[in-house]
Amino acid sequence: MRGGKLTAFVLVDLKTMAVVKRDVFFKDQNGLALARILSDHGVHKLPYSCTVYHDNCGSMAHVISTAARMGIATHPLPPKEQSLNLAEKAIDIVFHAAEAHLAESGRDRKYLPQAVDYACHSHLRTATTESRGFMTPFEAIKGTKPDMTLLRPFGTIGVVVKDKALNVPGFLLCYHVSEHIPNCTSKTRCRRHFAIACRNFSKSVECVESGLRTV
């Protein structure tokens, strides 16, 4: 896979059905992945207590220790618990969506991790179940409706507007965390140029997804 990471740590929010993924090289990095997710979303600072439910894989020892340090409770799930099945279902949704994105865009399978990130990003902005009032996970978490106007298909071909003199060709891979800031790749592998362009043009209507302009 692109970046050499072959394992994914996935966290599913039972209340909102939000799905968050972080790529890791080895399972003993699951604790670090959890810390990044909790920190990115401020879970450890919420005015109420939270619990991380986990399976009985040995790598969850790293998750348990990290959660304890951040003031988050943990609890193991029996294999036949319905809540565990819901977690597996949520993972199936984003991974099958990622496979569809790769097939539709014609991109190489090495971009599967980024396709899953894209699927998580769009899933966060997709209506859920009737019991949740068909509310998107994004709205349930943040209290505001998501803005879909800048969402573009996975693999969209475009150019990064670095400055007036240089447009770097490339295509859209995914977005960073829950914001509309793209993670892109260029045919010339100028990832630094993409990062600079994404920040500099994050609010420009001229550019597709904060630095990409369709061609």
WOTAJO-V275203 format. One record per residue. N is the residue number from 1. RES is the residue in three letters. SS is DSSP state (hx for helix, st for strand, lp for the rest). Layout:
# WOTAJO-V275203
n = <N;N>
res = <RES;RES>
ss = <SS;SS>
This chain:
# WOTAJO-V275203
n = <1;2;3;4;5;6;7;8;9;10;11;12;13;14;15;16;17;18;19;20;21;22;23;24;25;26;27;28;29;30;31;32;33;34;35;36;37;38;39;40;41;42;43;44;45;46;47;48;49;50;51;52;53;54;55;56;57;58;59;60;61;62;63;64;65;66;67;68;69;70;71;72;73;74;75;76;77;78;79;80;81;82;83;84;85;86;87;88;89;90;91;92;93;94;95;96;97;98;99;100;101;102;103;104;105;106;107;108;109;110;111;112;113;114;115;116;117;118;119;120;121;122;123;124;125;126;127;128;129;130;131;132;133;134;135;136;137;138;139;140;141;142;143;144;145;146;147;148;149;150;151;152;153;154;155;156;157;158;159;160;161;162;163;164;165;166;167;168;169;170;171;172;173;174;175;176;177;178;179;180;181;182;183;184;185;186;187;188;189;190;191;192;193;194;195;196;197;198;199;200;201;202;203;204;205;206;207;208;209;210;211;212;213;214;215>
res = <MET;ARG;GLY;GLY;LYS;LEU;THR;ALA;PHE;VAL;LEU;VAL;ASP;LEU;LYS;THR;MET;ALA;VAL;VAL;LYS;ARG;ASP;VAL;PHE;PHE;LYS;ASP;GLN;ASN;GLY;LEU;ALA;LEU;ALA;ARG;ILE;LEU;SER;ASP;HIS;GLY;VAL;HIS;LYS;LEU;PRO;TYR;SER;CYS;THR;VAL;TYR;HIS;ASP;ASN;CYS;GLY;SER;MET;ALA;HIS;VAL;ILE;SER;THR;ALA;ALA;ARG;MET;GLY;ILE;ALA;THR;HIS;PRO;LEU;PRO;PRO;LYS;GLU;GLN;SER;LEU;ASN;LEU;ALA;GLU;LYS;ALA;ILE;ASP;ILE;VAL;PHE;HIS;ALA;ALA;GLU;ALA;HIS;LEU;ALA;GLU;SER;GLY;ARG;ASP;ARG;LYS;TYR;LEU;PRO;GLN;ALA;VAL;ASP;TYR;ALA;CYS;HIS;SER;HIS;LEU;ARG;THR;ALA;THR;THR;GLU;SER;ARG;GLY;PHE;MET;THR;PRO;PHE;GLU;ALA;ILE;LYS;GLY;THR;LYS;PRO;ASP;MET;THR;LEU;LEU;ARG;PRO;PHE;GLY;THR;ILE;GLY;VAL;VAL;VAL;LYS;ASP;LYS;ALA;LEU;ASN;VAL;PRO;GLY;PHE;LEU;LEU;CYS;TYR;HIS;VAL;SER;GLU;HIS;ILE;PRO;ASN;CYS;THR;SER;LYS;THR;ARG;CYS;ARG;ARG;HIS;PHE;ALA;ILE;ALA;CYS;ARG;ASN;PHE;SER;LYS;SER;VAL;GLU;CYS;VAL;GLU;SER;GLY;LEU;ARG;THR;VAL>
ss = <lp;lp;lp;lp;lp;lp;st;st;st;st;st;st;lp;lp;lp;lp;lp;lp;st;st;st;st;st;st;lp;lp;hx;hx;hx;hx;hx;hx;hx;hx;hx;hx;hx;hx;hx;hx;hx;lp;hx;hx;hx;lp;lp;lp;lp;lp;st;st;st;st;lp;lp;lp;lp;lp;hx;hx;hx;hx;hx;hx;hx;hx;hx;hx;lp;lp;lp;st;st;st;st;lp;lp;lp;lp;lp;hx;hx;hx;hx;hx;hx;hx;hx;hx;hx;hx;hx;hx;hx;hx;hx;hx;hx;hx;hx;hx;hx;hx;hx;lp;lp;lp;hx;hx;hx;hx;hx;hx;hx;hx;hx;hx;hx;hx;hx;hx;hx;lp;lp;lp;st;lp;lp;hx;hx;hx;lp;lp;lp;st;hx;hx;hx;hx;hx;hx;lp;lp;lp;lp;lp;lp;lp;lp;lp;lp;lp;lp;lp;lp;st;st;st;st;st;st;st;lp;lp;st;st;st;st;st;st;st;st;st;st;lp;lp;lp;lp;lp;lp;st;st;st;st;st;lp;lp;lp;lp;hx;hx;hx;hx;hx;hx;hx;hx;hx;hx;lp;lp;lp;lp;lp;lp;lp;st;lp;lp;lp;st;st;st;lp>
